[in-house]
Amino acid sequence: MLPEADLPRDICGLCLTDQDISPHLACLSGAEQGRFQRIRHPRAKRHFVLGRSALRTLLGEQLNMEPQAVPLWTDEVGAVRCEVPGWRCSIAHSEQRVIAVAARRRIGVDVERIQPRDSGIADNMVRCDEQAMFDALPVDRVRAVILCWTLKEAALKAVRIGLRKSAKACRLDIDYAASTASALIVESAATLHAAFAEQEGYFVSVAWGRALS
């Protein structure tokens, strides 16, 4: 499920937690089925199939196409793209949860299981001009770290940077009570809106920009 905060109406999302991936294989293109066969790790195979199935199902409904016919491609850094002009998409996975989103605007999603992480993550993620906000979040440190991580990754995915650059390339301003945030991409001065939710032991965050013309 996506966060319950108000999202632009063109944003659609689908979360899958299925353990049996066999019904989802029919949604994949021939090339994706070949790639699936080459993946060795069971969790990676599941994440790949469910992510592509969820995204193809979403876009198929929007484009009035069969899921396996939706024109997707993988860019040079491994992110999935839609060839239909005006549509952007994003996939995220963590443990048992896989989420796909699509929209007629810049869009990024991330999901992370809430569990202790390396103590140094906060130092590598939180900017000096975010520290006061980070310290004031009304949650324990584990949740604060994971919340900020999902928001930053969603925002950086929305501008097609991802975590190829430091998480400090994004500056957050979080309104925890409203379950929303703004994300400034420092390099380009682009500002994105974001929403987040804590759901069944996970944080999920979605970030988006203006509608594409």
C-alpha positions in Angstrom: 0.0 0.0 0.0 1.1 3.6 -0.6 1.1 6.2 2.1 -2.4 7.6 2.9 -1.3 11.2 2.7 -2.8 13.0 -0.3 -1.0 12.1 -3.5 -1.5 13.4 -7.0 -4.3 11.5 -8.6 -2.1 10.2 -11.4 0.1 8.3 -9.1 -0.7 4.6 -8.9 1.0 1.9 -6.9 0.8 -1.8 -6.1 2.4 -3.8 -3.3 2.9 -7.5 -3.6 3.9 -9.9 -0.8 3.2 -13.2 -2.6 5.4 -16.2 -1.7 4.4 -18.1 -4.8 5.8 -16.2 -7.8 4.7 -18.7 -10.5 1.4 -16.9 -11.3 3.3 -13.7 -11.9 5.7 -15.2 -14.5 3.1 -14.8 -17.3 3.2 -11.0 -16.8 6.9 -10.9 -17.8 8.2 -10.3 -21.3 10.3 -12.9 -23.0 13.5 -11.1 -22.2 12.6 -10.7 -18.6 11.8 -14.4 -18.3 15.2 -15.2 -19.7 16.8 -12.8 -17.1 14.7 -14.5 -14.4 16.2 -17.9 -15.3 19.7 -16.4 -14.9 19.2 -15.1 -11.4 20.5 -17.6 -8.8 19.5 -16.2 -5.4 15.9 -17.2 -4.5 15.1 -13.8 -2.8 16.5 -11.9 -5.8 14.4 -14.0 -8.2 11.3 -13.3 -6.2 12.0 -9.6 -6.0 12.6 -9.4 -9.7 9.4 -11.2 -10.7 7.1 -9.5 -8.3 8.6 -6.0 -9.1 8.1 -6.4 -12.8 4.7 -8.1 -12.4 3.5 -5.2 -10.2 4.8 -2.5 -12.5 3.5 -4.2 -15.7 0.1 -4.7 -14.0 -0.1 -1.0 -13.1 0.9 0.3 -16.5 -1.2 -2.3 -18.3 -4.2 -0.9 -16.6 -3.3 2.7 -17.4 -2.3 2.0 -21.0 -5.0 -0.6 -21.8 -2.4 -3.2 -22.6 -1.7 -6.7 -21.6 1.0 -6.6 -18.8 3.6 -8.5 -20.8 3.2 -6.1 -23.8 4.0 -3.0 -21.8 7.2 -1.6 -23.3 9.8 -1.5 -20.5 13.6 -1.3 -20.8 16.4 -1.3 -18.3 18.9 1.6 -18.3 22.6 1.5 -17.9 22.4 1.5 -14.0 19.8 -1.3 -13.9 16.7 0.9 -13.3 13.5 0.0 -15.2 12.0 2.6 -17.6 8.7 2.8 -19.5 9.0 3.6 -23.3 5.6 5.3 -23.4 6.1 9.1 -23.5 5.0 10.9 -20.4 5.2 7.9 -18.0 7.7 7.4 -15.2 8.0 4.4 -12.9 9.9 3.0 -9.9 10.2 -0.3 -8.1 11.5 -1.0 -4.6 11.7 -4.1 -2.4 12.8 -5.1 1.1 12.4 -8.6 2.6 8.8 -9.7 2.0 7.5 -6.5 0.4 7.8 -5.4 -3.2 6.3 -2.1 -4.4 5.9 -0.5 -7.8 4.6 3.0 -8.7 3.9 4.7 -11.9 2.8 8.3 -12.7 2.8 11.0 -15.4 5.5 12.9 -13.4 8.9 12.2 -11.8 8.3 9.4 -9.3 10.3 7.4 -6.9 9.5 4.8 -4.2 11.5 3.1 -1.5 10.6 0.5 1.2 12.7 -0.7 4.0 12.2 -3.2 6.9 12.4 -1.5 10.3 15.4 -3.1 11.9 18.7 -2.0 13.5 21.3 -0.9 10.9 25.0 0.0 11.0 25.5 2.8 13.5 27.4 4.8 11.0 24.6 5.1 8.5 23.2 8.3 10.0 26.7 10.0 9.8 26.9 9.2 6.1 23.3 10.2 5.4 22.3 13.2 7.5 23.5 16.6 6.4 24.7 19.2 8.9 21.7 21.4 7.9 19.4 18.4 8.6 20.8 17.4 12.0 18.4 19.4 14.1 15.4 18.1 12.2 16.7 14.6 12.4 17.3 14.8 16.2 13.7 16.2 16.7 11.9 13.4 14.9 9.5 11.8 17.5 10.7 8.3 16.9 13.6 6.1 18.1 16.9 6.4 16.3 16.3 3.2 14.3 13.1 4.5 12.8 14.5 7.9 12.2 17.4 6.5 10.2 15.2 4.2 8.1 12.6 6.9 7.5 15.2 9.4 6.3 16.8 6.7 4.2 13.6 5.8 2.4 12.7 9.4 1.8 16.1 10.2 0.4 16.3 7.1 -1.8 12.7 7.7 -3.2 13.6 11.3 -4.0 16.9 10.4 -5.7 15.3 7.7 -7.7 12.6 10.2 -8.8 15.3 12.3 -10.4 17.1 9.3 -11.8 20.1 9.5 -9.6 19.4 6.9 -7.1 22.1 6.1 -4.5 24.9 6.3 -7.1 25.6 9.6 -5.3 25.7 10.2 -1.5 22.4 10.4 0.3 23.6 13.8 1.3 22.8 15.0 -2.2 19.2 15.3 -0.9 18.1 17.6 1.8 14.9 16.7 3.7 12.4 18.8 5.6 10.0 16.3 7.3 6.6 17.1 8.8 6.2 13.9 10.8 2.7 14.7 12.1 1.4 15.1 8.5 3.5 12.1 7.2 4.9 14.3 4.4 8.3 15.8 3.5 10.0 18.0 1.0 13.2 16.9 -0.6 15.7 19.3 -2.2 18.1 17.8 -4.7 21.1 20.0 -3.9 22.9 19.6 -7.2 20.0 20.8 -9.4 18.0 22.8 -6.8 15.0 20.6 -7.8 12.4 20.3 -5.0 10.2 17.2 -4.7 7.2 16.4 -2.5 7.1 13.2 -0.6 4.8 11.2 1.7 5.6 8.2 4.0 4.0 5.6 6.2 4.9 3.0 8.7 3.2 -0.2 7.7 3.5 -3.6 9.3 7.2 -3.2 10.3 8.2 -1.3 7.2 8.6 2.3 6.2 7.4 3.1 2.6 8.1 6.5 1.0 7.0 8.0 -2.3 8.5 11.2 -3.8 7.2 13.1 -6.8 7.7 16.2 -8.9 5.6 18.3 -11.2 3.4 16.7 -13.8 5.2 16.2 -17.1 4.1 18.4 -19.9 
